[in-house]
Amino acid sequence: MNSIGKVCFLAMALWILCSVCIGCGANHAELEKKAGLTAKAIAVLPFEVEVAGEADQKYVTCSVCGSAYKVGHIEPRAETVLSDLLFEKLKDKPDIILLTPGQSKGLWADALARSGGMPYTKILQRIGEKSGADAVLYGRIFRYEEREGRTYSVQRPASVAFDLHLVRTSDGVIIWKGRFDETQTSLMENILRFPSYLKRGFKWLTSDELAGEGVDKVMADFPR
């Protein structure tokens, strides 16, 4: 192949490569648009507790998405701690509307009064409309048990379970979900989690510390 032929070949290859890259970017953007992840304003509600229906119930179902979680004790401070952790993560992000417990209570009361037995996603849709947001971020708590013992020796480890849902205001569809469900175990029970134990300094975490790790982990995938 002569010099002119090589130049033409390279130019053609470059043109094809650029076309593919642009097409991939356009497709990715289009997929995000269809999924609703380009929501501009997001209203963030404080966490709420999912209450088990029966005293001997072993699992509880999330009212929003239907996922099952093992039932456990929930510390009274759980809602406040998780809400504060979540709000701290989002406070500096643009177009985020952080709703106080008082504001949230008013929106819930109004939406429930008009719900007529609607599913939670539709109620959250109404809250989004009322707050002027394109989507609503809302979490449920299923377990929040404090450890019994000390930093390096426990009788019972901390256990935390919660999830988060991003519900689109236009149609009530869940466009993103995050889940955290962990009861800390000893290294001997799960050697495959050695990196996690090393990061934690081989300590037994408090429920608040475990919740902090949970929020960090879940929000690392938040589309914002």
C-alpha positions as CSV (number, residue, x, y, z in Angstrom):
1,M,0.0,0.0,0.0
2,N,1.5,3.4,-1.0
3,S,1.6,6.5,1.2
4,I,-1.6,7.9,-0.2
5,G,-3.4,4.6,0.4
6,K,-2.2,4.4,4.0
7,V,-3.4,8.0,4.7
8,C,-6.8,7.2,3.2
9,F,-7.0,3.9,5.2
10,L,-6.1,5.7,8.5
11,A,-8.6,8.5,7.8
12,M,-11.4,6.0,7.1
13,A,-10.6,4.0,10.3
14,L,-10.6,7.2,12.4
15,W,-14.0,8.2,10.9
16,I,-15.5,4.8,11.7
17,L,-14.1,4.9,15.2
18,C,-15.5,8.4,15.9
19,S,-18.9,7.3,14.5
20,V,-19.0,4.3,16.8
21,C,-18.1,6.4,19.8
22,I,-20.6,9.1,19.1
23,G,-23.3,6.4,18.5
24,C,-22.5,4.7,21.7
25,G,-22.6,8.0,23.6
26,A,-25.9,8.8,22.0
27,N,-27.3,5.4,22.8
28,H,-26.2,5.6,26.4
29,A,-27.8,9.1,26.8
30,E,-31.0,7.8,25.2
31,L,-31.1,4.8,27.5
32,E,-30.6,7.1,30.5
33,K,-33.4,9.3,29.2
34,K,-35.7,6.4,28.8
35,A,-34.9,5.1,32.2
36,G,-35.7,8.5,33.8
37,L,-32.2,8.9,35.4
38,T,-32.0,12.4,34.0
39,A,-34.5,13.7,36.5
40,K,-33.6,17.3,37.4
41,A,-35.1,18.0,40.8
42,I,-35.2,15.2,43.3
43,A,-37.2,15.5,46.6
44,V,-35.6,13.5,49.4
45,L,-37.8,12.2,52.2
46,P,-36.6,11.1,55.6
47,F,-36.4,7.4,56.2
48,E,-39.3,5.6,57.8
49,V,-39.6,2.3,59.6
50,E,-41.3,-0.8,58.0
51,V,-43.4,-2.4,60.8
52,A,-43.9,-6.1,60.9
53,G,-47.6,-7.1,60.9
54,E,-47.4,-10.1,63.3
55,A,-45.3,-10.6,66.5
56,D,-43.9,-14.0,65.2
57,Q,-43.3,-12.7,61.7
58,K,-39.8,-13.8,60.4
59,Y,-39.7,-11.6,57.3
60,V,-41.2,-8.3,56.4
61,T,-42.0,-7.0,52.9
62,C,-41.0,-3.5,51.7
63,S,-44.2,-1.5,51.1
64,V,-42.6,0.2,48.1
65,C,-40.9,-2.5,46.1
66,G,-42.0,-5.8,47.7
67,S,-38.5,-7.0,48.6
68,A,-38.3,-9.3,51.7
69,Y,-36.0,-8.7,54.7
70,K,-35.4,-10.6,57.9
71,V,-37.3,-9.0,60.8
72,G,-35.3,-7.5,63.6
73,H,-35.3,-4.9,66.4
74,I,-35.2,-1.3,65.3
75,E,-33.6,1.3,67.6
76,P,-35.7,4.4,68.2
77,R,-32.9,6.6,66.7
78,A,-32.7,4.7,63.4
79,E,-34.9,7.0,61.4
80,T,-32.9,10.1,62.5
81,V,-29.5,8.5,62.1
82,L,-30.1,7.2,58.6
83,S,-31.9,10.3,57.4
84,D,-29.0,12.5,58.6
85,L,-26.5,10.3,56.9
86,L,-28.4,10.4,53.6
87,F,-29.0,14.2,53.8
88,E,-25.3,14.7,54.5
89,K,-24.5,12.8,51.3
90,L,-26.8,14.9,49.2
91,K,-26.8,18.4,50.7
92,D,-24.2,19.8,48.3
93,K,-25.7,18.3,45.1
94,P,-27.6,20.5,42.7
95,D,-31.4,20.3,42.4
96,I,-31.8,18.2,45.5
97,I,-34.8,19.1,47.7
98,L,-34.2,17.9,51.3
99,L,-37.5,17.7,53.0
100,T,-37.6,18.1,56.8
101,P,-39.6,15.6,58.9
102,G,-42.3,18.3,59.3
103,Q,-42.5,19.0,55.6
104,S,-42.5,15.2,54.9
105,K,-45.3,14.6,57.4
106,G,-47.5,17.2,55.8
107,L,-46.9,15.8,52.3
108,W,-47.6,12.3,53.4
109,A,-50.8,13.3,55.1
110,D,-52.0,15.1,52.0
111,A,-51.1,12.2,49.7
112,L,-52.6,9.5,51.9
113,A,-55.8,11.5,52.2
114,R,-56.1,11.4,48.4
115,S,-54.6,8.0,47.8
116,G,-57.8,5.8,48.1
117,G,-55.7,2.7,48.7
118,M,-53.2,3.4,46.0
119,P,-49.8,1.6,46.1
120,Y,-46.8,3.4,47.7
121,T,-45.3,4.2,44.4
122,K,-48.4,6.2,43.4
123,I,-48.5,8.0,46.8
124,L,-44.8,8.9,46.3
125,Q,-45.7,10.1,42.8
126,R,-48.3,12.5,44.4
127,I,-45.6,13.7,46.9
128,G,-43.3,14.5,43.9
129,E,-46.1,16.5,42.2
130,K,-46.8,18.4,45.4
131,S,-43.1,19.2,46.1
132,G,-42.5,20.2,42.4
133,A,-39.8,17.5,41.9
134,D,-39.2,15.2,38.9
135,A,-38.5,12.2,41.3
136,V,-38.7,11.3,45.0
137,L,-36.1,9.4,46.9
138,Y,-37.5,7.5,49.8
139,G,-36.1,4.8,52.2
140,R,-37.6,2.1,54.5
141,I,-35.8,0.6,57.5
142,F,-36.3,-3.1,58.3
143,R,-33.6,-3.8,61.0
144,Y,-31.4,-1.6,63.2
145,E,-29.9,-3.7,66.0
146,E,-27.1,-2.4,68.2
147,R,-24.2,-4.6,69.1
148,E,-24.0,-6.2,72.5
149,G,-20.4,-6.0,73.6
150,R,-17.3,-4.0,72.9
151,T,-15.1,-3.0,70.0
152,Y,-13.2,-6.3,69.9
153,S,-15.6,-8.6,71.7
154,V,-19.3,-9.0,71.3
155,Q,-22.1,-11.2,72.4
156,R,-24.3,-10.0,69.5
157,P,-23.1,-8.0,66.5
158,A,-24.8,-5.0,65.0
159,S,-27.3,-5.6,62.2
160,V,-28.8,-3.1,59.8
161,A,-31.2,-3.4,56.8
162,F,-32.7,-0.7,54.7
163,D,-33.5,0.2,51.1
164,L,-33.9,3.4,49.0
165,H,-36.2,4.0,46.0
166,L,-36.1,6.7,43.4
167,V,-39.7,7.1,42.1
168,R,-40.4,9.1,39.0
169,T,-43.1,11.7,39.5
170,S,-44.5,11.5,35.9
171,D,-45.7,7.9,36.2
172,G,-44.8,6.5,39.7
173,V,-42.2,4.0,38.3
174,I,-39.2,3.0,40.4
175,I,-36.2,4.1,38.3
176,W,-33.5,3.2,40.8
177,K,-33.2,1.1,44.0
178,G,-30.5,0.7,46.6
179,R,-30.4,-2.1,49.2
180,F,-28.3,-2.7,52.3
181,D,-28.7,-5.8,54.5
182,E,-25.9,-6.9,56.8
183,T,-25.4,-8.5,60.1
184,Q,-21.7,-8.3,61.0
185,T,-20.0,-11.7,61.3
186,S,-16.6,-12.8,62.5
187,L,-13.7,-13.4,60.2
188,M,-13.9,-17.1,60.9
189,E,-17.5,-17.2,59.7
190,N,-16.7,-15.5,56.4
191,I,-13.0,-15.6,55.4
192,L,-13.9,-14.3,51.9
193,R,-14.7,-10.9,53.4
194,F,-11.2,-10.4,54.7
195,P,-10.7,-7.0,52.8
196,S,-13.8,-5.7,54.6
197,Y,-12.5,-6.8,58.0
198,L,-9.1,-5.3,57.3
199,K,-10.7,-2.0,56.3
200,R,-12.7,-2.0,59.6
201,G,-9.5,-2.7,61.6
202,F,-11.1,-6.1,62.7
203,K,-13.5,-4.1,64.9
204,W,-17.1,-4.9,65.8
205,L,-19.0,-1.9,64.5
206,T,-21.9,-0.1,66.3
207,S,-25.2,0.0,64.5
208,D,-24.6,3.7,63.6
209,E,-21.1,2.8,62.1
210,L,-22.6,-0.1,60.1
211,A,-25.4,2.2,58.9
212,G,-22.8,4.8,57.8
213,E,-21.1,2.1,55.7
214,G,-24.4,1.1,54.3
215,V,-25.4,4.5,53.1
216,D,-21.9,5.0,51.5
217,K,-22.2,1.7,49.7
218,V,-25.8,2.3,48.5
219,M,-25.2,5.9,47.4
220,A,-22.1,5.0,45.5
221,D,-24.4,3.8,42.7
222,F,-27.0,6.6,43.0
223,P,-27.5,8.1,39.5
224,R,-26.7,11.7,40.5
